[in-house]
Amino acid sequence: MSGMRFLPVNRHAIMVELADLQQTLVLLASLQARPIAGVQELVPAARTILVQFAPHAITAAELVREMAGRDLQGTVQRSDVLVEIPVRYDGEDLAEVAQMLGISPHEVVQRHTGSEWSVAFTGFAPGFAYLSGGDPLFNVARRTTPRTKVPAGAVALAGSFSAVYPQASPGGWQIIGVTDAAMWDLARDLPALLQPGYRVRFTDASKAIAASAHAEQKSVRKHVENGAVSAQPAIELVRAAQALRVRATGLLTVFQDRGRHGQAGQGVSASGAMDQAAFKTANRLVGNLSHLPVLETVGGGLALQSVGDNVVAVTGADAPLTITTAEGLRWSAPRYAAIALADGDTLSLGQPTAGARCYVAVRGGYQVAPVLGSASTDTLAHVGPPALHSGQLLPVHAAVHAVVGDAALPPDHLPAAGQEVVLDVELGPRTDWFMSEAVALLASQRWQVTPQSNRVGLRLAGDVALGRAITSELPSEGTPL
């Protein structure tokens, strides 16, 4: 059990903290080779593994006992796949990194290209691989203030790790260059170019001619594609008698379902409907199986016009619903009830008076192509169908079930602007990184939801900052929903 520490996360996840990356990879290999019944997903990081489990199948105590008995000695076998990545070393932080390390920018490039890296684990975003094993000199602090947008293909350093940003995203790593190699491509069998265990070598693209870079890319693909077929098939949409046409999208309207579970190995988070109960209820009200994709819309403004006759239901936020006929007649419609739409009728959702997101299901279900097993739109990773646009036609499947739900009770006490919301908090694995007064302050002061909030996370602002007991940088690790 040497070096293992078990930290509470929530009722269906625990964090295992280990002495170093080597121990983490050995434990991960052991848990993959001899799985523990009831464990649903493993999210490895530099010194931790987030273990998500089903409490009805195994208790946290049983899980701890099972893992504590695993041997942490030995090594993990390296992959025979070597991926070469050509880089243009012109990153905006290159000079600063050189200064931090006390060497010249030229030597930073030499050291970055001069050793073989390996993919320790993946995460943060689809195709984002944490590469370890580079030059021992590399120990680079993250930027004090993360950038709101790091360009796709940025090659960066943080701590002893290197990585390539698969797409434009926020990030705090130090950028030393850029590559044109696609880290994430749904047209490949394995969309992530870099899989755990793969060996990686960076090459200086300024020293290679374009043809050479092209050959390297072909060599890379030979290893990983293996006759790839598209992971996002262009489904032949039947020109259905029923459809919904988008007349207005509101702030943001996307498809959501149960989510994309079990893809942490590719760096893909679950996503899925933010209000799972409302999403399932909407489906039940129109007679669908509860897991079919629905529309999730934030705020008011969504307007859908019926093509043919349809049955819809709207759940979630307390928003006024209006039906307008092709002739201009208008009336209000109820939430949490099946609503019949005749050809040409338009359903409009007003601004919610309480709650934030509404869910719109249609009888038969939307014809939408799944990506990696789910139709959910992941707004951080850009996986899944794009957000709706005005004028778009949403074809609807013919109904399989004849039973349409009657009505359901909407939830009580949805939060409204200006009101105070009280949340239960389970203290997480890093509570000891804060002073005891900070933990008390977390629960005693008011917090305001800031505009820097979205489906990925809510950023809260308080009058007094929470004091840290440990001020060093926390290495990246798995984070539960």
C-alpha positions as CSV (number, residue, x, y, z in Angstrom):
1,M,0.0,0.0,0.0
2,S,3.1,2.2,0.0
3,G,2.5,5.6,-1.5
4,M,-1.3,5.2,-1.9
5,R,-3.7,7.8,-0.4
6,F,-7.4,7.7,-0.7
7,L,-9.3,11.0,-0.9
8,P,-13.1,11.5,-0.8
9,V,-14.8,13.0,-3.9
10,N,-18.5,12.3,-3.7
11,R,-20.8,9.3,-3.1
12,H,-19.8,7.6,-6.3
13,A,-16.2,8.6,-6.8
14,I,-12.9,8.5,-4.9
15,M,-9.5,9.8,-5.7
16,V,-6.4,7.6,-5.3
17,E,-3.2,9.7,-4.9
18,L,0.1,8.1,-5.5
19,A,3.8,9.0,-5.0
20,D,4.6,9.7,-8.6
21,L,3.6,9.2,-12.3
22,Q,5.3,5.8,-12.4
23,Q,3.1,4.4,-9.5
24,T,0.0,5.9,-11.1
25,L,0.6,4.2,-14.4
26,V,1.4,0.9,-12.7
27,L,-1.9,1.0,-10.6
28,L,-3.8,2.0,-13.7
29,A,-2.4,-0.9,-15.7
30,S,-3.3,-3.3,-12.8
31,L,-6.9,-1.9,-12.6
32,Q,-7.3,-2.3,-16.4
33,A,-5.8,-5.8,-16.5
34,R,-7.9,-7.0,-13.4
35,P,-11.0,-4.8,-13.3
36,I,-12.9,-4.4,-10.0
37,A,-16.6,-5.1,-10.3
38,G,-18.6,-1.9,-9.9
39,V,-16.0,0.5,-11.2
40,Q,-17.4,2.5,-14.0
41,E,-14.6,4.7,-15.2
42,L,-10.9,5.5,-14.4
43,V,-9.5,9.0,-15.1
44,P,-5.7,8.9,-14.6
45,A,-3.6,12.0,-14.1
46,A,0.0,12.8,-13.1
47,R,-0.3,11.5,-9.5
48,T,-3.9,10.5,-9.1
49,I,-6.6,8.3,-10.5
50,L,-10.3,9.4,-10.2
51,V,-12.3,6.2,-9.7
52,Q,-16.0,6.4,-10.5
53,F,-18.0,3.5,-9.2
54,A,-21.6,2.3,-8.7
55,P,-22.4,2.5,-4.9
56,H,-25.1,-0.2,-5.3
57,A,-22.4,-2.6,-6.7
58,I,-19.5,-1.9,-4.4
59,T,-18.9,0.4,-1.3
60,A,-16.1,2.9,-1.1
61,A,-14.6,0.9,1.8
62,E,-14.6,-2.3,-0.3
63,L,-13.1,-0.4,-3.2
64,V,-10.3,1.0,-1.1
65,R,-9.5,-2.4,0.3
66,E,-9.3,-3.9,-3.2
67,M,-7.1,-1.2,-4.5
68,A,-4.8,-1.0,-1.5
69,G,-3.8,-4.7,-2.1
70,R,-2.5,-4.0,-5.6
71,D,1.2,-4.1,-6.2
72,L,2.8,-0.8,-7.2
73,Q,6.2,-2.3,-8.1
74,G,7.2,-2.9,-11.6
75,T,7.1,-0.9,-14.8
76,V,4.5,-0.3,-17.6
77,Q,5.4,-1.8,-21.0
78,R,5.9,0.9,-23.6
79,S,4.1,0.9,-26.9
80,D,5.9,0.1,-30.1
81,V,4.0,3.0,-31.8
82,L,6.2,6.0,-32.4
83,V,4.5,9.2,-33.6
84,E,6.6,12.0,-35.0
85,I,5.2,15.6,-34.8
86,P,6.8,18.4,-36.8
87,V,6.7,21.7,-35.0
88,R,7.4,25.3,-36.0
89,Y,9.1,26.6,-32.9
90,D,7.9,30.2,-32.9
91,G,5.6,30.2,-29.8
92,E,4.9,33.4,-28.0
93,D,6.2,32.0,-24.7
94,L,9.5,30.5,-26.1
95,A,11.7,33.4,-24.9
96,E,10.1,33.5,-21.5
97,V,10.5,29.7,-21.1
98,A,14.2,30.0,-22.1
99,Q,14.6,32.7,-19.5
100,M,12.9,30.6,-16.8
101,L,15.2,27.7,-17.5
102,G,18.3,29.8,-17.9
103,I,19.1,28.6,-21.4
104,S,18.7,30.1,-24.9
105,P,15.5,29.6,-27.0
106,H,17.6,27.5,-29.4
107,E,18.5,25.2,-26.6
108,V,14.9,24.9,-25.5
109,V,14.1,23.6,-29.1
110,Q,17.1,21.3,-29.0
111,R,16.1,19.7,-25.7
112,H,12.4,19.5,-26.7
113,T,13.3,17.6,-29.9
114,G,16.2,15.8,-28.5
115,S,14.4,13.3,-26.3
116,E,11.5,10.8,-26.7
117,W,8.3,11.6,-24.9
118,S,5.5,9.1,-24.1
119,V,1.7,9.6,-23.6
120,A,1.2,9.3,-19.8
121,F,-2.5,10.0,-19.9
122,T,-5.1,12.1,-21.7
123,G,-7.7,14.6,-20.6
124,F,-8.8,18.2,-20.5
125,A,-10.1,18.1,-24.1
126,P,-10.5,15.4,-26.8
127,G,-7.0,14.5,-28.2
128,F,-5.2,16.4,-25.4
129,A,-2.3,14.1,-24.3
130,Y,0.0,14.7,-21.3
131,L,3.5,13.7,-22.5
132,S,6.1,12.7,-20.0
133,G,9.8,11.6,-20.1
134,G,11.3,14.7,-21.8
135,D,14.5,16.4,-20.9
136,P,14.9,16.5,-17.0
137,L,15.5,20.3,-17.2
138,F,11.9,20.9,-18.2
139,N,10.0,22.0,-15.1
140,V,8.0,25.0,-16.3
141,A,5.4,26.9,-14.2
142,R,2.0,27.5,-15.8
143,R,1.1,31.1,-16.7
144,T,-0.1,33.1,-13.8
145,T,-3.3,34.1,-15.8
146,P,-4.5,31.4,-18.3
147,R,-5.2,32.6,-21.8
148,T,-8.9,32.6,-22.7
149,K,-7.9,31.2,-26.1
150,V,-4.9,29.0,-27.1
151,P,-4.7,28.3,-30.8
152,A,-5.2,24.8,-32.2
153,G,-1.9,22.9,-32.7
154,A,-0.1,24.9,-30.0
155,V,2.8,22.9,-28.6
156,A,3.2,23.8,-24.9
157,L,5.0,23.0,-21.6
158,A,3.7,22.9,-18.0
159,G,5.5,21.3,-15.1
160,S,7.5,18.4,-16.6
161,F,4.8,17.7,-19.2
162,S,4.5,18.7,-22.8
163,A,1.3,18.7,-24.9
164,V,-0.4,19.8,-28.1
165,Y,-3.7,21.6,-27.9
166,P,-6.0,19.8,-30.3
167,Q,-8.2,22.8,-30.9
168,A,-8.6,26.4,-29.8
169,S,-9.4,26.5,-26.1
170,P,-8.6,28.2,-22.9
171,G,-5.3,27.2,-21.3
172,G,-2.5,28.2,-19.0
173,W,0.4,26.2,-20.5
174,Q,3.5,27.9,-21.9
175,I,3.4,27.9,-25.8
176,I,6.7,27.2,-27.5
177,G,5.5,26.3,-31.0
178,V,2.8,25.1,-33.3
179,T,2.1,22.0,-35.4
180,D,-0.3,21.2,-38.2
181,A,-0.7,17.6,-37.1
182,A,-4.3,16.8,-36.3
183,M,-4.5,15.6,-32.7
184,W,-8.2,14.8,-33.0
185,D,-10.0,13.7,-36.1
186,L,-13.4,11.9,-36.0
187,A,-12.7,10.4,-39.5
188,R,-10.2,8.1,-37.8
189,D,-11.0,4.8,-36.1
190,L,-9.2,6.2,-33.1
191,P,-10.0,9.9,-33.2
192,A,-7.2,10.8,-30.8
193,L,-3.8,10.7,-32.6
194,L,-2.0,10.2,-29.3
195,Q,-3.2,7.2,-27.2
196,P,-1.9,6.3,-23.7
197,G,1.5,4.6,-23.9
198,Y,2.4,5.9,-27.4
199,R,5.9,7.2,-27.9
200,V,6.3,10.7,-29.3
201,R,9.1,12.6,-30.9
202,F,9.0,16.2,-31.8
203,T,10.9,17.4,-34.9
204,D,11.9,20.9,-35.9
205,A,9.8,21.7,-39.0
206,S,12.0,24.6,-40.0
207,K,14.7,22.0,-40.8
208,A,12.4,19.8,-42.9
209,I,11.0,20.5,-46.3
210,A,7.2,20.3,-46.8
211,A,7.4,17.0,-48.5
212,S,9.2,15.5,-45.5
213,A,6.5,16.8,-43.1
214,H,3.8,15.3,-45.4
215,A,5.6,11.9,-45.3
216,E,5.8,12.0,-41.5
217,Q,2.1,12.6,-41.3
218,K,1.4,9.6,-43.6
219,S,3.7,7.5,-41.4
220,V,1.8,8.6,-38.3
221,R,-1.6,7.8,-39.9
222,K,-0.4,4.3,-41.0
223,H,0.0,3.4,-37.3
224,V,-3.4,4.7,-36.1
225,E,-5.9,4.6,-38.9
226,N,-5.7,1.0,-40.1
227,G,-8.4,1.4,-42.7
228,A,-10.4,4.0,-40.7
229,V,-14.1,4.6,-41.3
230,S,-15.9,7.7,-40.2
231,A,-16.9,7.9,-36.6
232,Q,-19.5,10.5,-37.5
233,P,-21.4,8.8,-40.3
234,A,-23.4,11.0,-42.6
235,I,-26.7,9.4,-41.8
236,E,-29.1,9.4,-44.7
237,L,-31.9,11.6,-43.3
238,V,-35.2,10.3,-44.6
239,R,-37.4,13.2,-45.9
240,A,-39.9,12.7,-43.1
241,A,-43.5,13.8,-43.2
242,Q,-42.8,15.4,-39.8
243,A,-40.1,17.8,-38.9
244,L,-39.5,21.0,-36.9
245,R,-38.1,24.1,-38.6
246,V,-36.0,26.4,-36.4
247,R,-37.4,29.9,-36.7
248,A,-35.2,31.4,-33.9
249,T,-32.5,29.8,-31.8
250,G,-32.4,31.9,-28.6
251,L,-29.0,32.3,-26.9
252,L,-27.9,28.7,-27.5
253,T,-29.9,25.6,-28.4
254,V,-28.1,22.2,-28.7
255,F,-28.9,18.5,-28.7
256,Q,-28.5,16.6,-25.4
257,D,-29.1,13.2,-24.1
258,R,-27.7,11.0,-21.3
259,G,-24.2,11.9,-22.4
260,R,-21.0,10.4,-23.7
261,H,-19.8,8.1,-20.8
262,G,-16.8,5.9,-20.8
263,Q,-14.7,8.1,-23.2
264,A,-12.2,9.5,-20.6
265,G,-9.4,7.5,-22.3
266,Q,-9.7,9.8,-25.3
267,G,-10.0,12.9,-23.2
268,V,-13.7,13.2,-23.9
269,S,-16.0,14.2,-21.0
270,A,-19.6,13.0,-20.6
271,S,-21.5,16.2,-21.4
272,G,-25.2,15.4,-21.6
273,A,-28.3,17.3,-20.5
274,M,-27.6,19.5,-17.5
275,D,-31.0,18.6,-16.0
276,Q,-31.3,14.9,-16.5
277,A,-34.7,14.6,-14.9
278,A,-36.2,17.3,-17.1
279,F,-34.7,15.7,-20.3
280,K,-36.1,12.2,-19.4
281,T,-39.5,13.6,-18.4
282,A,-39.8,15.5,-21.7
283,N,-39.3,12.2,-23.6
284,R,-41.8,10.4,-21.5
285,L,-44.5,13.0,-22.0
286,V,-44.4,12.5,-25.8
287,G,-44.3,8.7,-25.6
288,N,-40.5,8.3,-26.4
289,L,-38.0,6.1,-24.7
290,S,-36.5,8.4,-22.0
291,H,-32.9,8.4,-23.4
292,L,-33.6,9.9,-26.9
293,P,-31.9,13.2,-27.7
294,V,-33.9,16.4,-27.0
295,L,-33.2,20.1,-27.5
296,E,-31.7,22.0,-24.6
297,T,-32.1,25.8,-24.8
298,V,-30.9,28.5,-22.4
299,G,-32.9,31.6,-21.7
300,G,-35.8,32.4,-24.0
301,G,-36.1,32.9,-27.7
302,L,-36.3,29.4,-29.2
303,A,-39.1,29.2,-31.9
304,L,-39.9,25.9,-33.7
305,Q,-42.4,25.6,-36.6
306,S,-44.1,22.3,-37.1
307,V,-43.8,20.7,-40.6
308,G,-46.7,18.2,-40.6
309,D,-48.4,17.3,-37.4
310,N,-46.2,16.8,-34.3
311,V,-46.5,16.3,-30.6
312,V,-43.9,18.1,-28.4
313,A,-43.3,18.7,-24.7
314,V,-41.3,21.3,-22.9
315,T,-39.8,20.8,-19.4
316,G,-37.1,22.4,-17.3
317,A,-37.2,26.2,-16.6
318,D,-40.4,28.0,-15.9
319,A,-40.8,29.8,-19.2
320,P,-44.0,31.0,-20.9
321,L,-44.9,28.9,-24.0
322,T,-46.9,30.3,-27.0
323,I,-48.4,28.6,-30.0
324,T,-49.0,30.7,-33.1
325,T,-50.9,29.2,-36.1
326,A,-50.0,29.9,-39.7
327,E,-53.1,32.2,-39.8
328,G,-51.8,34.2,-36.8
329,L,-54.0,32.9,-34.0
330,R,-52.1,32.7,-30.7
331,W,-52.6,31.0,-27.3
332,S,-50.6,29.9,-24.3
333,A,-49.5,26.3,-23.9
334,P,-48.6,24.4,-20.7
335,R,-45.2,23.2,-19.6
336,Y,-44.8,19.6,-18.5
337,A,-47.6,18.4,-20.8
338,A,-47.9,16.9,-24.3
339,I,-48.7,19.7,-26.9
340,A,-50.2,18.9,-30.3
341,L,-48.8,21.0,-33.1
342,A,-50.6,21.2,-36.5
343,D,-48.8,21.8,-39.7
344,G,-47.5,25.4,-39.7
345,D,-47.9,26.0,-35.9
346,T,-45.0,27.7,-34.3
347,L,-44.0,27.0,-30.6
348,S,-42.2,29.9,-29.0
349,L,-40.4,29.8,-25.6
350,G,-40.3,33.1,-23.7
351,Q,-37.7,34.2,-21.1
352,P,-37.8,32.0,-18.0
353,T,-39.0,33.5,-14.8
354,A,-37.3,30.8,-12.8
355,G,-34.6,28.2,-13.8
356,A,-32.4,28.6,-16.9
357,R,-32.7,25.8,-19.4
358,C,-35.7,24.3,-21.1
359,Y,-35.9,20.8,-22.8
360,V,-38.0,20.2,-26.0
361,A,-38.8,16.6,-26.9
362,V,-40.8,15.6,-30.1
363,R,-42.8,12.4,-30.4
364,G,-40.7,9.9,-32.4
365,G,-37.4,11.7,-31.6
366,Y,-35.1,13.9,-33.7
367,Q,-33.1,12.4,-36.5
368,V,-29.6,13.3,-35.4
369,A,-26.3,11.3,-35.9
370,P,-24.6,10.1,-32.7
371,V,-20.9,10.8,-32.3
372,L,-19.0,8.3,-30.1
373,G,-22.2,6.9,-28.9
374,S,-24.1,10.0,-28.0
375,A,-25.9,12.9,-29.8
376,S,-24.9,15.3,-27.0
377,T,-23.2,18.6,-28.0
378,D,-20.0,19.1,-26.0
379,T,-19.5,22.8,-26.2
380,L,-15.9,22.7,-24.8
381,A,-14.7,19.8,-26.9
382,H,-16.7,20.6,-30.1
383,V,-17.9,17.0,-30.2
384,G,-21.4,16.2,-31.4
385,P,-23.9,18.1,-33.5
386,P,-23.3,21.8,-33.9
387,A,-25.6,24.3,-32.2
388,L,-28.9,25.0,-34.0
389,H,-29.1,27.8,-36.5
390,S,-32.1,29.7,-37.8
391,G,-33.8,28.1,-40.8
392,Q,-32.5,24.6,-40.0
393,L,-34.9,21.7,-40.6
394,L,-35.0,19.1,-37.9
395,P,-36.4,15.8,-39.3
396,V,-38.4,13.7,-36.9
397,H,-38.6,9.9,-36.8
398,A,-42.0,8.2,-37.1
399,A,-43.3,7.4,-33.7
400,V,-42.7,3.8,-32.5
401,H,-44.9,3.8,-29.4
402,A,-48.5,4.7,-29.4
403,V,-48.8,6.0,-25.8
404,V,-48.3,9.7,-25.2
405,G,-47.8,10.8,-21.6
406,D,-50.6,12.9,-20.1
407,A,-48.8,15.5,-17.9
408,A,-46.2,15.7,-15.1
409,L,-45.7,17.9,-12.2
410,P,-43.1,20.6,-12.8
411,P,-40.4,21.0,-10.1
412,D,-41.0,23.4,-7.2
413,H,-38.8,26.2,-6.1
414,L,-36.7,26.7,-9.3
415,P,-34.0,29.4,-8.7
416,A,-34.8,32.9,-10.0
417,A,-32.6,36.0,-10.6
418,G,-32.2,38.0,-7.5
419,Q,-33.0,35.1,-5.2
420,E,-30.6,33.4,-2.9
421,V,-30.0,29.7,-3.7
422,V,-28.7,27.4,-0.9
423,L,-26.6,24.5,-2.1
424,D,-25.4,21.4,-0.2
425,V,-21.6,20.9,-0.5
426,E,-19.6,17.7,-0.1
427,L,-16.0,18.6,0.8
428,G,-13.8,17.3,-2.0
429,P,-10.3,15.8,-2.2
430,R,-8.4,19.1,-2.0
431,T,-10.1,20.6,1.1
432,D,-6.8,20.5,2.9
433,W,-5.3,22.8,0.4
434,F,-7.3,25.6,2.0
435,M,-7.1,27.2,5.4
436,S,-9.8,26.0,7.9
437,E,-11.2,29.6,7.9
438,A,-11.6,29.4,4.1
439,V,-13.8,26.3,4.4
440,A,-16.0,28.1,6.9
441,L,-16.0,31.2,4.6
442,L,-17.1,29.1,1.6
443,A,-20.4,28.4,3.5
444,S,-20.8,31.7,5.2
445,Q,-20.4,34.4,2.5
446,R,-22.7,35.0,-0.5
447,W,-21.5,34.1,-4.0
448,Q,-22.6,35.7,-7.2
449,V,-22.8,33.7,-10.5
450,T,-20.7,35.7,-13.0
451,P,-21.1,36.1,-16.7
452,Q,-18.0,33.9,-17.1
453,S,-20.3,30.8,-16.8
454,N,-21.6,28.3,-19.4
455,R,-22.3,24.6,-19.8
456,V,-18.7,23.8,-18.9
457,G,-18.8,25.4,-15.5
458,L,-20.1,28.3,-13.3
459,R,-17.6,30.8,-12.1
460,L,-18.6,32.3,-8.8
461,A,-17.3,35.6,-7.2
462,G,-17.3,36.3,-3.5
463,D,-16.2,39.4,-1.6
464,V,-13.4,37.7,0.2
465,A,-11.0,35.2,-1.5
466,L,-10.5,31.8,0.1
467,G,-7.1,31.5,1.7
468,R,-4.8,28.7,0.6
469,A,-2.9,26.5,3.1
470,I,-0.9,25.0,0.2
471,T,0.1,27.6,-2.4
472,S,2.0,25.3,-4.8
473,E,0.5,24.4,-8.2
474,L,-1.9,21.4,-8.2
475,P,-1.0,19.0,-11.0
476,S,-3.9,18.3,-13.5
477,E,-6.3,15.6,-12.2
478,G,-9.8,14.2,-12.9
479,T,-12.7,16.3,-11.9
480,P,-16.2,14.9,-11.3
481,L,-19.4,16.5,-12.7
